[in-house]
Amino acid sequence: MPDNVLPARGRRLRSPAPCRPRGAGRAALPAAWLVCLALGGCAGLAHEPADRPDAQATTEPAESAPVLVLRVAAPETVRALLEQQLDLARLPALAQGRRPSVREVERLIAAAPEQVQSLVETEGFFTPTITIERYPGDPPVVLVRVEPGPRARVRGLKIEINGPLAEARALGEAEAVDGDAALREDWPLDPGEPFRNEEWAAAKRSALARLRALGYARAEWVSTLARVDATAHRVDLELVADSGPLFRTGELRIRGLQRQDEATVRNLAGFRAGTPATEKLLLDFQERLQRSGLFTTASVQLDARAEDPGRATITVRVAEREIQEATFGLGVSSEVGPRGTVEHVHRRAFGQALTARNTFELGRVRRSWTGELSTHPLPGLYRNLVGGAAERIESSTDIVSSVRARLGRAQETPRIDRLLYVEAERSVRRLDDGTRTDADALSLHYQGVWRRVDNMLLPTEGWVFSGQVGGGRARSDPGGTGPFVRAWGRLAVYQPLGRWYGTLRLEAGEVFARDDVLPPESLLFRAGGDGSVRGYEYRSLAPTDNGIVSGGKVMATASAEIARPILARLPQLWGAAFVDAGRAADRWQGYRPAVGYGVGLRLRSPIGPLSVDVARGHETGNVRLHLSVGVTF
């Protein structure tokens, strides 16, 4: 619908019409065309500010002497607009290569006050003082002086939504009530805000998009009106929308499958026919398709022209990944030194809807294999899996070798990941003095990750909580045999702090067991290094006996960090300062955290932040360099 701006004096400024060439006479400057110029619909020339002594905005037909010199004396809020959009400034473009006549130039000068009035009104100035001064010369000088006066502000706001959304809201349906309230709360031009035509148009687009995102794909504005009280410099906004019908999901049409099962895509939808087709519902479905690892691209589209909005067709287009892929990598870390990795994925193992993953890592400190065979997503977004791992980790005082097997069931959603599994594990620990400790355990565990962040890879606001609880029976030699319970949790909070961004991390864990019962080393705790306490060697903050470090039954760490972009021209590069503290111990009595602090750089890349930190361990006095990629959840 056309937008109407009604000044108190009765003039009407309508929405911009398409730009068209000027005809003869004053009638050739209709208000709609002036607004079109104000919104930048035609190309223009840049001009120097008029208050500079050497400034000359010269209008010049092609291959001829200047016809006149235009200068604009006005505040920055409107000067650039006038220098670009006044017809006097655009004379060469309007003349289309010919030299304008004296009469035509005189006509433009006479029309300039009305055009200035129309242009500055688009910026919210409805009572400008405009003077046009002419100075003889060769070429002559035309000075346009403008005092825009106070900018109008929004005084009142009235939004009315008719149609099925209003009917559902009247019946108290939660989704309609919440959606209607959210649309009003998110309206950007609140009372007291400065009024500008550009922001008024953007606010209407945003509100309409929000209405359609609620599932009302045919929502339209019936009328939008800005009533201007020029004397009081106030604007009252009135909007009426027709929501149109609520669209609900109907048939699911899938395009692009060649080798994978259609049932997998339907399971990833996660909704039944008849579900309100909100934008969030469709985007979540699209994200699950992309995160499944089965497709290179995926798109989900609603048929907004469906004859029956109650059963609208959802079209899914996918492009499949290769059935098998192998990835080779070389890297270096300040914690584990140089390493090489090989990862192999088979997305149709044994010709069934199964995915097999195997990862091998060979490094100076750590050598490992991890494998998993899992089903493709099942109804409810669950996956059944069986997996195993073998690992050998060297530290400055010991070597720990372990093998484990796992059988479980996982559920992965955009906000929550859950995993319930049974695990059998055996580990062997050899100390530098030749002492050997064997341990094994059979246990049941539940773990999850809960997220509420603005960005999964590069969060700046929100929180993430990771937790695990489990228990079983453990045996160690030397040692005893008995039950144990293990609990662990990590909370990361991200919060903007003005021009800075803060991160707070808290982590704690404990193994509950008799003193003589020692579960395998992987179930115990160590601290130190990246993602823990920087400034100390990897896994070095743990119980120590005669210089030999062992896993502890309790652990707690904390970290506080502030960061911000360093260079305006390179906003991805951030500087950071941090303080970490924590340790693992045999028991809470006598627990004393080690403190580390330092500074670093963050490069916010598409695969997550690349972090380079220089940290000093307060306990040792040593300075260490830490390198890491990604966010630890």
N, C-alpha and C positions, 0 to 999 in steps of 0.2 A: 504494500500500500504506500502511496506517496506520504512523505513526512511533511507536516505543516508547522512552521514557526510563526506565531502570531504576535508581532510587537504590539504594544499598547496603543500606538498611534494608528494602528489599522493596516499597516503594510503587511504583506504576506510574502514570506520567502519559502518557496517550494523546493522539493528535492531536485537535485541536478538532473537536467535533461541532456541528451547527447549534444556535444559541441557541433556548431554549424557555422558556416561563413557569415560574416557581417553583410547586411544589405545596406541600402541607403537610408539616411535619416535617423533621428533619435530612436525611432521604434525598432531599430536594429539592435538594441541592447536590452532584450527581455531579461527579467530577473533570473529566470531559470538558467540562462546562458551565463550570467555573471557568477552564479553559484558554481556552475560547472568549472569556470575558470578558477574560482577560489579553491576548489577541491583538486586542482591540478590535472584536469582532464585534457588539456592541450599543452604542448611543449612551450617553454618560455626561455628568456634570456636571463642570466644572472647579472646583478648590478651591485656596485660598491655602495656601502652605507653613505647616506648624504651628509652626515656630520663629519666625515673625513675631508680635510682641505683639498686633497687631490682626487676626491671621488668624482667620477663622471660616468653616469649611466647613459650611454649614447645609443639612440635608436637609429639604425642605419640601413636603408634599403640596399639590396645587393648591387655592387658595382656603382655606387653613387655617394655623394657627400652626405654627412649627417643632416637630417631634417630638423632635429631638435635635441637638446640635452635634457634628460629627466633626472631630477633629484627628489628623493623622498626623505623627509624629516619626520620620523615616527619612532616610538619605542620598539625595542627588539621583538616584542610580542606580535607585532603586525608588520614590521618593516619588510622582512623577507617576503612575506605573502604579497604585499603591494608591489615590490620590485619585480616579482615574477609574474603576477597575474594582471596588473593594470594594462589596459589596451594601449596606453601610451608607451609602455615598456615593450609591448609585443607588436609594435607597429610593423617591423619588417616581415614578421610571419603573417600578419593579417593582410599586408599589401601584396603578398605572394610574388615578390620580385619586381613589382612596378613601383615607381616613385609616387607616393600619395600626394594628392593635391592639397593646396593650402586650405580649401574648404573642408576637406576630410579631416585634416589635422585639427582645425578649429572645432569641428564637431566632436572629436575625441576629447579635447580639452574641456568642452562644455559638459560632456557626459561624465567626466572623471569624478566629480563629487558623488553622484549617485552610485557609480561603480565602487568607489571607496567605501561608501556606506554599506553596500551589500557584502563586500568582502570582509570588513571588520566584524559585521554581525555574525559571520560564521565562526568567529573566534570568541563570541560572547560579549562583544562591545556594542551596545545598542544606542548609546548617546554620544557619538564621537563629535568632535569639533574639527571641521575640515576647511582648509583654505587652499586656494590655488593661486600662485603668484607667477607672473610672467616677466622675464627680463630680456630686453633686446640684445642682440648679438648675432654672430654668425658662426655656428647656428644659435638660435635663441634658446634660453634656458627656461624650463618649466619646473617650479618648485611645488611639490605637493606636501603640505604640512598637516599632520594629523595628531590630535590629542584624543586618544580612544576613550578616555573616561574610565569609570569603574567597570570591571568585568562582572557580568550577571552571574548569580549563583542559583543553584536549584533550591527552591523554597518548598515545594510540595511534590509528592510522588503518589500516583494512583495506578495500580496494576490490577486489571480485571481479566480473569481467565474464564471463558465460557466453554461449553461443550462437555464431553464425557469426563474430562478430568474434574471439572467442577461438580458433576453429578457424583463421581466416586468420592470426592472429598466430602460432600454433604452426607454421604452414607458412612463416613468415618473410616474408609479403607486406608490402612496405614501407609501403603506406598504412595497413594495420591496425596494424603495429608503431608507426608514428609517431602515429597517432590515439589508440591506447591510452595511449602515453606522454604525449601532450599533455593528455589528460583528467586523468591523475593529477597532472601538474605544475601544472595550472591549478586544482586543488581549493583553495578559499580557506581552509578551516579546517584549517590544518596543526597538527601537534603544537606545543604551547606557546601557541596562540592562546586567548583567552577564549571560553568556551562560552556562547552565547545561543540560545534556541530559534528566534528570528527568523532569525539568521544560519545556523543549522543547516538550516532549511527553505529559505532562499535558496540555500545551497550545493548542496543536492540538486536544486533546480530548474535551476540553472546547469549542473551536471554532466550531467543528463539532456538538456538542450537541446544541449550540446556533443556528446553521443553521437548524437543524432538528426541534427545538422549534418554528421556524418561519412557520412551516407547510410543510417543505420539508423533509418528513420522510425518504426518500431514499438517502439523501445527502451523498456523499463519497469523500474522497481525491483521486484525480487522481494521484498527485505526491506531495511529500514534500521533500525539499532538504535544507541542511545546508552546505553552501560553506565556508570552513575554510581557512582564510589567517593566517597561523601560525606565519609568520614573523611579521605581524602587530597586531597579537592577536585580530583579528576581524572575525565575522561570518556574512554572508549574508544569510537571510532566504527567501526561495521561496516556495510558496504553490499554488497549483491549485486544485480547488474543482469543482465537478459537482453537482449542486443543486438537480437534479432530478425533477420530477413533483411536483407542489403545490397540496397538499391534501386538499380536501374540504369535508365538512360534508354531509353524505348521510343518510341512514336509521339509526334510533335509535332503537337498540335492548335492551330491558329492562328485566333483570333477577332478580328474588328474591321477587317479589311482591306477597303478600298473601291477605292483607286486604285493602291496600291503592290503590288509583286510578292511572292508568297509565298516565292519563292526568296531574296529579300533577307533575310527574317526567318530562314530556315534557314541562310543563310550567317553571319548574326550569332550564331547559336547556337554555332558554333565547336567542336562536339563531335559524335561519332558515336553511333549507337544502341549501347547496351551499356556506356556510360560510367557509373561510379559517380555516383549523383545526390546529390552533396554539396551542402550549403547554399552553399558558395563558388561551385561551378559554376553554380548557378541564379542567384545574385545577380550574378555577373559577366555572365551572359547578359542579365539584366534591365538592368544598367548600360549595356551596349553598345547595347541597344535605345533607351534614353533618350538616350545621347550621339550616336546616329546623326543626329539632327536631323530625322528623318522622323516622329516620334511625340510627341504631347503627354504621354501616359501609357503605361506598359507594365508588365505584371505577369507573372510566371512562377511557376506552381504545380505541385507534384508531387502525383500521386494516391497518397496514403499508404494508400488502401484497395484498391489494385490486387490482383487475384487472383494475378497473376504479378509479384512484385516485381522479377524479373529484366528485365522489359520494362514498366516503369511509364509511364503516359501523362503527358506534360508539356503542360500547357495554357498557351498564350500569349495574353494579351488586350492589344490595343493600340488606341489612339485616334490617328488620323492627324492630322498638322498640315495646314494649308492648303497647297495646291499652290504658291501664290505668296505671298510676304510682303515688305513693304518696311518698313524701320525708319529713322526720321529722328532725328538727335541733334544737340544743341548742347552744347558743353563749353568748358572753359577749362583750360589747363595752364600751370604756371609755366615750362615749357620751350618750348612752341610757341605759347603765347598762345591766343586764342579760335579755335574751329574748328567747322565743321558737317560732319556725315557723313550719307551715305545708303547703306543696304545693301539690296540686293535679292536674294532667294533664290527660285529656281524648282526645285522638288523632283521635277519630271517633265519635264525639258527635252526638247523634240522628241518628246514622247509616249513616251520610253524611260526605263529605269532609270538616269537621269542627274540630277545636281544641278549647277545653275549658280549661282555666286555672283559678285556684282559689288559692290564697295565704292568709294565716292567720298568723298574728304575734301578740304575746302576750308578753309584756314587762313592766317594771316598768314605763318607760316614754312614750312609744308609743304602742298603740293597733290599729290594722288595719286589713281590708279585702280589697283585690284587686282581681277583676275578669274580665275576657275577653273571649269573644267568637268570633273567627275569622275564615275566610275561609282559606283553604289551598292555596298555591300560585296560582294566576291566571295569564293569559297571561300578559307579561310585568312586572312580578315579583310583582304584586300588591296583597294586601290582604284587604278585607273589614272586619270591626270589630265593635263590640259593647261591651262596658265595663262599669264598675262601681267601686266605691271605697267608703269605710267608714273608718274614721280615728279619733283617739283621741290622742292628744299630750299634755303632761304636761310639763311645764317649771317651773322655780322658782317663777314666778309671775302670771301665768294664765294657763287655760286649754282651748284648742281649739278643738272643735268637728266639723267634716265636712262630708258631703256626696256629691257625684257627679256621674253623668252619662255621657257617652261619645259615640258618633257615628262617625266613621272615616274611612279613607282609607290610608293604609300604603304601602310603597315600600322600600324594603331592598336589597341593593346590597353590594358587598365587600367594596366599597369605600364610598357609600352614603346611608344613611337611611333617609326616608322622612315620615312625618305623617301630614295629614290634618284632622281636627276633629272639631265637634261641641260639646260643653260641657255645661252642666247645673250643677251649684254647689250651695250648701247652707252651711253656717257655723255659729256656735254659739261660742262666746268667753266669758268665765267667768273669771273675775279677782278675786284676793284674797279678795278684799273688797266687793264682791258680785255684782259688776257691770256686766251687760250682754250686749253684742253687737251681733245683728243678721245681717247677710249679705247674699245676694244671687246674682248670676250673670248668664247670658246667653251669651256665647261668641263663636267666631270662631277663631281657631288657626292653624298656620302652623309652624312646627318645623323640623329640620333636623340635621344630624351629617355628616360632611365631613371629611374623613380620608386620610392622606398620611403618613403612618408610616411603619417602617420596620417589626414590629411585633404587632399584635393586642393586645395580652395580656401583653407583656413585651417590650414596645417600647423604643428604645434608639435613634432613629433619625426620624425626620419628624414632622408632626403637625396634630392636630385634632381641628376642630372648630365645636362647638355646638351652635345652634341659635334657637330662637323662636320669633315669632311676632304674635300678635292676638289682638282682641278687641271685645267689645260688650257693654252690658248695665248692670249696677250694681245698687243695692239698699241696703242701710244699715239703721239700726235703733239702736241707734240714727244716724243721718246723712241724706244724701239726695239720690236722684235717678238721674242717668245720664250716659252718655257714657264714656268709658275708652278705652285706648290702652295700651297694655303691650309689651315691647321689652326686650329681654335678650340675651346675648351672652357670650361664654366662649372659649378662645383660649389657647391651650396647645402646646408648642413647645419643642421638644426633640433634643438635639444636643450633639454629642461627643466633648469633649474638651481635646484632648490628651489622658491621662490615666484616665481622669474624664468624667462624663456624666452629662450634665446640663439639667435642666427642668425649663421652664418659663411658668407661668400661669397668664392669665389676664381675669377678669370677670367683667361684668357690666350689669346693668338692670335698667329700669325705667318704672313706671306706670304713664301714662298721664291722668289726670282726675282733675275735680274741687276739691278744698280742702275739700268740704263736702261729696264728693262721695268716699266711702271706699269699694273697692271690697272685696270678701272673703279673709281671712287671707292667704290661700294657694297661692293667686296671688300676695301677697306682698312679701317683701324681708327681710331676716335676715341673719346675718353673724356670724362667730365664729365656731370653732371646726374643725374636719377633713375635708379636701378638701376645706377649707375656710381660716380662720386665726387661726392657732394653738397657744396655750397658753391661750386661752379663752374658757369659757363655751359654749357648744353647743347652737347656735342661740341666743347668749346673746348680740351681737354687733348690736343693733338696737335702734330706738328711745325709750327713757326712760322718763316716767313721774311719779314722786313720787315713784321711785323704780320699776315701772311696765313697762315691755318691750313689745313693740308693733311692728308689721311689718311696714317696711318703704316703701316709694314709689320710692326711689332711692337706689342703692347699687353699690359698686365697690370694688373689692379685687384684690390683686396681690401676687404672690409667686415666689421666685427664690430659686433653690435648686441645689447643686452639690453632686454627689455621685460617689463611686468607690468601686471595690471589696477590701475586707480587707485581706483575706488570699488566697494565690495562690492555696492551696489544697482544698479550699472551695469557688470557684468563684461565687456561687449563693448568698453568704452573702456579702452585701454591707454596707458601712458606708455612712452617709449623713449629710449635714449641710444645714440649710435653714433659710430664712427670709420671713415672711408673713406680709401683711398689708391690711387693709380694714375695711369697716363698712357699715351698712345700715342706711339711714336717711330719714327724711320727705322731704327734698329738698337739692339741691346741695349747696346752700348758707350755709356756716357754716359747711360743711362736713369736718370732721377731722378723718383720718384713724387711727385705732389702730394698733400697731406694735407688732409682736411676732417673736421669733427666738429660735433656738435650734438645737439639733442633733438627729440622729436616726439610726436605722438599717433597712435594706431591705432584705428580704429573697425572692428571685425570684423563685416562685413555679410554677408548671404547671397551676394553676388556677389564676395566677396573683401575684403581689408582696404583701407579708405580711409586713406591716410597723409598726414599734414601734418607736414612737417619744417622746422625752422629750422637752417641749417647755416652755418658760417663756413669759408671757404677760408683755410687757414693761409698759403698762398703769396701771396694777394692782399689778405687782411685784410677782404674783402667778406663780408657776411652775405646769404644768399639764402633765399627761401621755396620749398619744393618740395611739389608736390601730385601724388599718384598713386593709382590704384585697381588692385587685383589683385596677384597674385604673379607675378613674372617667372621663367619656366622656360627 
